[in-house]
């Protein structure tokens, strides 16, 4: 579809971002402790927060109020997610792009960027490398270009699912790509994708126009804002939203994300499966204004407030951030991370430094191998999880909420996380990681009440250890 044809479709889109209202909610004096306590109490009952309540938390800057927010976020994360951390890897398929976003190393005017699209044998080679170290969940990333249409994306997804190395297989393929029309979404859904992820980048209209030149496919604010609504209507009921922090006031962008989540929930009875909140990072040929740079303190506040505002939405913190910050953020909000990541095209198999900016979209902050990350998670008492059972059993979209909101999902999530951890320990882990993991498995199994679930899980773990059986999910 041509850019002009796409832009006509946005005329029917609903612009639910009211800049003046969001700015107004952030104006005025800071709240008192009692008001913050009331909002926190509502969140701890696992109720999503409205824009006014989220804005109140965003205005709470007094040290004791900020600590109250962090404490509540830690408790809420424990109640909803337990001690699981979901792991995945990004796989960049192609960096051709027709857009000229001022903050992105892939933008079309960046002549320093080395352009490349993986051929099918190259894509398979990358997936083989990822399977050999234990990955089960991938997100495929594409530039915005006519070559990366729905047919191409669907073919890539099918190729990924077809790769098998030993016990290795990819069980869930998520997508980060350009918005599609209805036909495109139906095509990628038929290929078996998991989450379709689109970042609005900035929810502030004027800032969006400044960074995304008119006449480009991405220059139409409403076409992009409506992208996941079209996805839901076309049957992709598992979607992810995100904003790039550093383009505008971080508090406004936080409200934009919550407004988007509320809009999806109200319209389709299902909010986003995930929210991402990457910070600006150095990139090839990019000079960015530091006026809206988000410091670590405010960035951690952002994560905690998002956790309180959207209790049942997964929060993704990528390897853009350094290891120490990621380690801290998992305690009060983050539920998904990538590990062992390479974001240059072909980076999982080809010799080279992951920091070669001419091959990357941006610089990474955490380039540790998957096994190292898993060993740290185990040391911190987390269950590293590669679970994909909900997606494959149809517990997605509104159906996922039917399970998750009452809390029934805990009956599936912890056992499945432990089973996928056992797979990793048996097939891929270093001796040090295997020893730490077996110790955690025993401790977690001991926590489960005696009964059929515990005995069934113990049996499955033993079968994974001692036989060729794998993928034994609930």
QUILINMO-V881667 format. One record per backbone hydrogen bond with DSSP energy under -1.0 kcal/mol. CO is the residue of the C=O (numbers start at 1). NH is the residue of the N-H. Records with the same first field share a line. If there is no record, write none. Layout:
CO = NH + NH
This chain:
2 = 6
3 = 7
4 = 8
8 = 11
9 = 12
10 = 13
14 = 16
18 = 22
19 = 23
20 = 24
21 = 25
22 = 26
32 = 36
33 = 37
34 = 38
35 = 39
36 = 40
37 = 41
38 = 42
39 = 43
40 = 44
42 = 45 + 47
43 = 46
50 = 54
51 = 55
52 = 56
53 = 57
54 = 58
55 = 59
62 = 66
63 = 67
64 = 68
65 = 69
66 = 70
67 = 71
68 = 72
69 = 73
70 = 74
71 = 75
72 = 76
73 = 77
74 = 78
75 = 79
76 = 80
77 = 81
78 = 82
81 = 84
83 = 383
85 = 385
86 = 337
88 = 339
89 = 139
91 = 141
93 = 118
94 = 143
99 = 108
101 = 104
104 = 107
107 = 110
109 = 111
110 = 113
116 = 95
119 = 123
120 = 124
121 = 125
122 = 126
123 = 127
124 = 128
125 = 129
126 = 130
127 = 131
128 = 132
130 = 135
136 = 171 + 172
137 = 89
138 = 174
139 = 91
140 = 176
141 = 93
144 = 98
145 = 148
149 = 153
150 = 154
151 = 155
152 = 156
153 = 157
154 = 158
155 = 159
156 = 160
157 = 161
158 = 162
160 = 163
165 = 168
172 = 138
173 = 194
174 = 140
175 = 197
176 = 142
181 = 185
182 = 186
183 = 187
184 = 188
185 = 189
186 = 190
188 = 193
189 = 192
195 = 175
196 = 240
197 = 177
200 = 202
201 = 244
204 = 208
205 = 209
206 = 210
207 = 211
208 = 212
211 = 102
213 = 216
216 = 219
220 = 224
221 = 225
222 = 226
224 = 227
226 = 230
227 = 231
228 = 232
229 = 233
230 = 234
231 = 236
232 = 235
235 = 237
238 = 196
239 = 273 + 274
240 = 198
241 = 276
242 = 200
245 = 280
249 = 253
250 = 254
251 = 255
252 = 256
253 = 257
254 = 258
255 = 259
256 = 260
257 = 261
258 = 262
259 = 263
260 = 264
261 = 265
262 = 266
263 = 267
264 = 268
265 = 269
273 = 314
274 = 241
275 = 316
276 = 243
278 = 245
282 = 363
283 = 286
290 = 293
295 = 299
296 = 300
297 = 301
298 = 302
299 = 303
300 = 304
301 = 305
302 = 306
303 = 307
304 = 308
305 = 309
306 = 310
309 = 49
310 = 313
314 = 275
315 = 335 + 336
318 = 321
319 = 365 + 366
322 = 326
323 = 327
324 = 328
325 = 329
326 = 330
328 = 331
329 = 334
335 = 86
336 = 317
337 = 88
344 = 347
346 = 349 + 350
353 = 356
355 = 357
356 = 359
357 = 360
358 = 114
361 = 105
368 = 340
369 = 373
370 = 374
371 = 375
372 = 376
373 = 377
374 = 378
375 = 379
376 = 380
377 = 382
378 = 381
383 = 85
385 = 87
388 = 392
389 = 393
390 = 395
391 = 394
394 = 396
396 = 399
397 = 401
398 = 402
399 = 403
400 = 404
401 = 405
403 = 408 + 409
404 = 407
407 = 410
408 = 411
409 = 412 + 413
412 = 416
413 = 417
414 = 418
415 = 419
416 = 420
417 = 421
418 = 422
419 = 423
420 = 424
421 = 425
422 = 426
423 = 427
424 = 428 + 429
430 = 434
431 = 435
432 = 436
433 = 437
434 = 438
435 = 439
436 = 440
437 = 441
438 = 442
439 = 443
440 = 444
441 = 445
442 = 446
451 = 455
452 = 456
453 = 457
454 = 458
455 = 459
456 = 460
457 = 461
458 = 462
459 = 463
460 = 464
461 = 465
462 = 466
463 = 467
471 = 473
